């Protein structure tokens, strides 16, 4: 069975300005690296469809969705916060990013792919029910997970978030939902400066101090994440795959390497084989050191595809 790779050219058109780190080159370097490494021959490529308002509304308030549609500019940039802006192409890119997760979920749950990676932008895990922030507009992984629960009928799913920033939006959407176990590591104290005080019982938030390296990351995953995930026995796994905890990424101060991303992917894949028929949907979040991002994504995909 194959690994699906979801992408759409519209995701290259979202542009928040010349010097913004969340730039179109993030996807270009991933695609180039896949080809250079010969991985493209082993993947099943799919275009990401546009998410519908109904699909978005499972994770976001209707008024917020309408606000984003109204905020889409005809030219220039419209800032929703100092770091998060819409250009004329942003809305369509964000709809493709959300649609990718939904389509990937369908492919995996129907058995047409064992797992899937969505190479899309803008990212999503900071987007709350009614708030865009942190480069994010729609919460892509939450929308995909809601589809699995409310359309496909799963009863238990896990969300794994190893981005360097806490997935506050995903926690806002799923906090207290007994159908969902979310596990995450993140640098702390660091943007968005939350995730450590009174998390809901279904949240396993693991703050890491600046300077944390791969051996420490692996220890907390093994000690804190894996027992919770094993006991919960999810029927599918969703990954917020941010690669900005990499040693070369100067937007943060952790020190993971490609081998660490491959290792954690392998642990998730093993658990998915136990309880979830191998079903994993992984969605790109952060990662801003372009070479490190491309190498890390390839390491992640190689494990997903058993290469």
C-alpha positions in Angstrom: 0.0 0.0 0.0 1.2 3.5 -0.9 1.9 6.8 0.9 -0.2 9.5 -0.6 1.4 13.0 -1.2 -1.1 15.9 -1.4 -0.2 19.2 -2.8 -1.7 22.0 -5.0 0.0 24.8 -6.9 -2.5 27.3 -5.2 -0.5 26.8 -2.0 2.5 28.4 -3.7 0.6 31.6 -4.3 -0.1 32.6 -0.7 2.5 35.3 0.0 2.7 37.5 3.1 5.6 39.6 1.9 9.2 39.4 0.6 10.9 38.7 4.0 8.2 36.7 5.7 9.5 33.3 6.9 6.3 31.5 5.9 7.1 31.7 2.2 6.3 29.8 -0.9 9.8 28.5 -1.1 9.0 26.2 1.8 7.0 24.0 -0.6 9.3 24.4 -3.5 12.3 23.1 -1.6 10.3 20.1 -0.3 9.2 19.2 -3.8 12.8 19.6 -5.2 14.3 17.5 -2.5 11.7 14.7 -3.0 12.7 14.5 -6.7 16.4 14.8 -6.0 16.2 11.9 -3.5 14.1 9.8 -5.9 11.2 9.6 -3.4 8.7 10.8 -5.9 8.7 7.4 -7.6 7.3 5.8 -4.5 4.5 8.2 -3.7 0.9 8.6 -5.0 0.4 12.2 -5.8 -3.0 13.9 -5.4 -4.2 17.4 -5.9 -5.7 19.0 -2.8 -9.4 20.0 -3.3 -11.0 23.1 -1.9 -12.6 22.7 1.5 -16.2 23.7 1.8 -17.8 26.0 4.3 -19.6 23.0 5.8 -16.3 21.2 6.3 -14.6 24.2 7.8 -17.6 24.8 10.2 -16.9 21.5 12.0 -13.8 23.2 13.6 -14.5 26.9 13.2 -17.4 29.3 14.1 -19.5 30.3 11.1 -19.0 34.0 11.8 -15.3 33.6 11.7 -15.3 31.7 8.4 -17.4 34.5 6.9 -15.0 37.1 8.3 -12.1 35.4 6.5 -14.0 35.3 3.2 -14.9 39.0 3.6 -11.3 39.9 4.5 -9.7 38.5 1.3 -8.2 41.5 -0.4 -8.4 42.2 -4.1 -4.8 43.5 -4.0 -2.1 44.1 -1.4 -2.1 42.6 2.0 -4.8 42.6 4.7 -3.2 41.9 8.2 -5.2 39.9 10.7 -2.4 40.3 13.2 1.2 41.6 12.9 2.5 38.2 11.6 -0.6 36.9 9.7 -1.8 38.5 6.5 -4.0 37.7 3.6 -3.0 38.4 0.0 -5.5 38.0 -2.9 -4.5 34.3 -3.2 -4.5 33.4 0.5 -8.1 32.3 0.9 -7.8 29.8 -2.0 -4.5 28.5 -0.6 -6.0 28.1 2.8 -9.0 26.3 1.4 -6.7 23.9 -0.5 -4.7 23.3 2.7 -7.8 22.4 4.7 -9.1 20.3 1.8 -5.9 18.4 1.6 -6.4 17.0 5.1 -10.0 16.0 4.3 -9.0 14.3 1.1 -6.0 12.5 2.8 -8.4 11.3 5.5 -10.7 9.8 3.0 -7.9 8.1 1.1 -6.5 6.6 4.3 -9.8 5.5 5.8 -11.0 4.0 2.6 -7.8 2.0 2.3 -6.6 3.7 -0.9 -3.4 4.7 0.9 -1.9 3.4 4.1 -0.9 7.0 5.2 -0.6 10.4 3.7 1.6 13.6 3.9 0.0 16.9 3.0 2.6 19.4 1.7 0.4 22.5 2.0 0.5 26.0 3.3 -0.6 28.1 5.0 -0.1 26.0 8.2 -3.0 25.6 10.6 -2.3 24.5 14.2 -2.4 28.0 15.7 -5.9 28.8 14.2 -8.5 28.7 17.0 -12.2 28.3 16.6 -12.7 32.0 15.9 -9.2 33.5 15.5 -6.4 33.5 13.0 -2.9 33.8 14.4 0.7 32.6 14.0 0.6 32.4 10.2 -2.5 30.2 10.4 -6.1 30.8 9.1 -7.9 27.4 9.1 -6.8 24.7 11.5 -6.0 22.0 8.8 -5.4 19.1 11.2 -8.5 19.8 13.3 -10.7 20.0 10.2 -9.3 16.7 9.0 -9.7 15.1 12.4 -13.3 16.4 12.7 -14.0 14.8 9.3 -12.7 11.5 10.6 -14.9 11.7 13.7 -18.1 13.2 12.4 -18.3 12.0 8.8 -16.3 8.8 8.7 -17.5 7.6 12.1 -14.3 7.0 14.0 -14.6 7.0 17.8 -11.0 7.7 18.9 -8.3 9.6 17.1 -4.9 10.9 18.2 -3.3 14.2 17.2 0.5 14.3 17.5 2.1 17.8 17.3 5.9 18.1 17.3 6.1 21.6 16.0 8.4 23.9 18.0 5.3 26.0 18.9 2.4 24.8 21.0 -0.7 23.9 18.9 -3.0 26.2 20.8 -5.6 26.3 18.1 -5.9 22.5 18.0 -6.2 22.5 21.8 -8.8 25.2 21.7 -10.9 23.1 19.3 -10.5 19.7 21.0 -9.8 20.5 24.6 -12.2 18.3 26.7 -13.3 16.1 23.8 -13.0 12.5 25.0 -12.8 11.2 21.4 -9.4 12.9 20.9 -6.0 12.5 22.6 -3.6 15.3 21.7 0.1 14.9 22.5 2.6 17.7 21.9 6.1 18.9 22.6 7.0 22.6 22.2 9.6 25.1 23.3 8.6 27.0 26.5 8.4 29.8 27.3 7.9 30.7 23.7 5.1 31.8 21.3 2.2 31.4 21.8 3.0 31.4 25.5 0.4 28.8 26.5 -0.1 25.1 26.9 1.3 24.6 30.4 -1.5 25.9 32.7 -4.5 23.6 33.4 -4.6 21.6 30.2 -7.7 19.5 29.6 -7.4 15.8 30.6 -7.2 14.8 26.9 -4.1 17.0 26.3 -0.6 15.7 26.9 1.4 18.9 26.6 5.1 18.6 27.2 7.0 21.9 27.4 10.7 21.8 26.5 13.3 24.4 27.5 15.5 26.2 25.0 18.5 24.1 24.1 16.7 20.7 24.3 18.4 18.2 22.0 17.2 15.0 20.4 18.1 12.6 23.2 15.9 14.6 25.6 13.1 14.9 23.1 13.2 11.1 22.6 13.1 10.5 26.3 10.0 12.6 26.9 8.2 11.1 23.9 9.0 7.6 25.2 8.1 8.4 28.8 5.1 10.6 28.4 3.6 10.3 24.9 3.8 6.7 24.0 2.2 5.2 27.1 -0.8 7.6 26.8 -1.2 6.8 23.1 -0.9 3.1 23.6 -3.5 3.1 26.3 -5.9 5.3 24.2 -5.6 2.9 21.2 -6.6 5.5 18.5 -8.3 4.4 15.3 -6.3 6.9 13.3 -3.4 9.2 13.9 -3.1 12.8 12.7 0.3 14.6 12.8 0.9 18.3 13.0 4.3 17.9 11.4 6.3 21.1 12.1 10.0 20.9 11.5 11.0 24.2 13.2 12.5 22.5 16.2 15.4 21.6 13.9 18.9 22.7 15.1 19.4 24.8 12.0 16.1 26.7 12.4 17.0 30.1 13.9 13.3 31.0 14.5 13.5 28.9 17.7 16.1 27.3 20.0 15.7 23.6 20.1 18.1 21.1 18.5 16.4 18.2 16.7 17.8 16.6 13.6 16.5 14.6 10.7 17.2 11.4 12.6 14.9 12.6 15.5 12.0 13.3 13.1 12.5 9.8 11.5 12.6 8.2 15.0 9.4 9.8 16.2 7.7 9.0 13.0 8.7 5.4 13.4 7.3 5.3 16.9 4.0 6.8 15.7 3.9 4.3 12.8 4.4 1.4 15.1 1.5 2.5 17.3 -0.7 3.1 14.3 0.0 -0.5 13.2 -1.2 -1.8 16.6 -4.5 0.0 16.9 -5.2 2.0 13.7 -4.5 -0.3 10.8 -1.5 1.9 10.0 -3.7 4.9 9.3 -1.8 8.2 9.6 -2.5 11.7 8.1 0.5 14.0 8.4 0.1 17.7 7.7 3.0 20.2 7.3 3.1 23.0 9.9 6.3 25.0 10.6 9.9 24.8 9.4 11.7 27.9 8.1 15.3 26.9 7.6 14.7 25.7 4.0 17.4 23.1 3.6 16.7 21.6 7.0 13.0 21.6 6.3 13.4 19.7 3.0 15.7 17.2 4.6 13.4 16.6 7.6 10.3 16.2 5.5 12.1 13.6 3.3 13.2 11.7 6.5 9.6 11.8 7.7 8.2 10.6 4.4 10.8 7.8 4.1 9.6 6.3 7.3 5.9 6.7 6.4 6.6 5.0 3.1 8.9 2.2 4.5 11.8 3.4 2.4 
